[in-house]
């Protein structure tokens, strides 16, 4: 290092990520120091993107997306809010023409350290940065590991606080003056001395050691530049001791950095949201109240409370909650009084929350939770201008939507597609593929009229969908490729055969032939070793439903039909042995499986249908099968025409014979009726058998079966129950005779109807 470099001044500003007080203090310090270079914690190979932070169309919250060029599934995000100290430092530097760059490990190394491709959306619930974070004010530390990962919590505990965010709020967020950086650095030195041990000889450097070695390397490089006299480093407070005092030699840092793996990485700005910036989303460096922190940073300190409660009042009024100016005034007084009682310099979020609950929400926790979701956390969405590089998946989506003339709209729009038209089919494919990726631009909607060629959608482009596109970009650079990879991942993670067939059904409606081929292979492989009849039955409905796509969408389903037949054959062979010895719960599950297959059996081939009903007939003839299963199978055979009404009545009579258990008889009836009594309305023979059985029951037997029968008949529609009552009253009557009293006509009531009928039939003249 040159003598000039040694004389240069280095100021390391330790900050809390996403802290508005830290952001204000950083800007004030930059204004005071007027440095010649600024270094900011962040991926160094994305430094060229810092030039865009002053673009008025780049509106935080936004995030830096880093992804492997050859495999976008390996990705990470570095989010920023308007109140993030790093964002404000970058804006100050670019706005004052001061050289600025990121000084943390490049994304090329961070992504290589991730190893095998793991979607950030799964490794972090909100798709947040996979970078380890310095400050996680979520809990008090309990051991040395907690001290290392959560140093702010350690400082808060040392100061007597059980909530680290409350400590930060008191020390920094609620104080607009004073230089806290040196005090914070001293505190961090004490914490690190407590938890850090000397590295073992020959030990592999940790990722944290590599990060700090790289930061020092960037600092040395900045100091060597001509004209650089003052350098400011903005980084997480934990790293301050590693960048101040007596530093290791460059050679020592180079040894730490040697051999680190790298990949070819790319970076881009993407929109973010406050809900994804919150701790609740699972983001490690998140804060519990990004909406409140945005308000803190953008509002004058002496107006924070009154403007906040005014905002809350507007939110509640929009929900038809009566909130007056008097509520706001009393809320401000209560918050300030609580702060005084607690010896706080200003009312913080805790006091404002309590005032909101007590005064504006009238003590209603549900309203307070609404305020927390919509205001304290908030759903503010950032924006990235079109002229900046975007995620490849977003570019492909925009291009495809323009081609299909499918324009994003904030208003809800009902769309009915005609699947006989190529452009409408392409729109359907796009919307289905986006749903696979979790980008729910459209929700399926019911359509009126007949025919399977219609498909309804309810479309609404919400701003946060741009974030969903970013998260989905880990699966690929184009919508079709990403959807294929996502389905393949779902199939690989599936634990049942039914989940794989469900994925196949989705692949067909989305027109993803590569996924269809691989899923068919996966189904064949799993079915070849599957012996569980329940699993085979559960897998068949999705396969059956997909048979219709060959007609509606022009999809080749020949291979699908072959797989379906194979599964059905295995299920039919195993069904008779699978129905033996079932308890009530297991029998109910199996009966439900049989119903689901019956719903789609008409979509399969004639051979498959014949095989299916032959298997059901075998089950119906078995004397050792649970009554609910036999009853249900008998009903399906009757409805399909496989047995006659007389045969069904004979089977019902046999099931209700004196030798059977009363509860088993009730189960048979429940399975046979299956939630619909219409068959009894139209078949007097079946109704007569059932009525005769009920009349034959003794008092205790009737009491025993009444709950099950009441539950069974209670599921019938009111009209069906009324018709059944009428049929029961007339059981045994001669159908050729008519009760004269029942045929009595009230001429006064029937008159208007008769007159209208006469007009329609031309038997009367239309009155003038």
Secondary structure, 3 states (H helix, E strand, C coil): CCHHHHHCEEEEEEECCCCHHHHHHHHHHHHHHCCCEEEEEEEHHHHHHHHHHHCCCCECCEEEEEEECCEEEEEEEEEECCCCHHHHHHHHHHHCCCEEEEEECCHHHHHHCCCCCCCHHHHCCCCCCCCCCCCCCCCCCCCHHHHHHCHHHHHHHHCCCCCHHHHHHHHHHCCCCCCCHHHHHHHHHHHHHHHCCCCCCCCCCCHHHHHHHHHHHHHHHHHCCCCCCEEEEEEEHHHHHHHCCCCCCHHHHHHHHCCCCCCCEEEEEEECEHHHHEHHHCCCCCECCHHHHHHHHHCCHHHHHHHHHHHHHHHHHHCCCCCCHHHHHHHHHHHHHHHHHCCCCCCCHHHHHHHHHHHHCCCCHHHHHHHHHHHHHCCCECECCCCCCCCHHHHHHHHHHHHCCCCCCCCCEEEEEECCCHHHHHHHHHHHHHHHCCCCCEEEECCCCCCCCEEEEEECCCCCHHHHHHHHHHHCCCHHHHHHHHHHHHHHHCCCHHHHHHHHHHHHHCCCHHHHHHHHHHHHHHHHHCCCHHHHHHHHHHHHHHHHHHHHCCCCCHHHHHHHHHHHHHHHHHHHHHCECCCHHHHHHHHHHHHHHHHHHCCCCHHHHHHHHHHHHHHHCCCCECHHHHHHHHHHHHHHCCCCHHHHHHHHHHHCCCCCCHHHHHHHHHHHHCCCCHHHHHCHHHHHHHHHHHHHCCHHHHHHHHHHHHHHHHCCCHHHHHHHHHHHHCCCCCCCCCCCCCCCCCHHHHHHHHHHHHHHCCCCCCCC
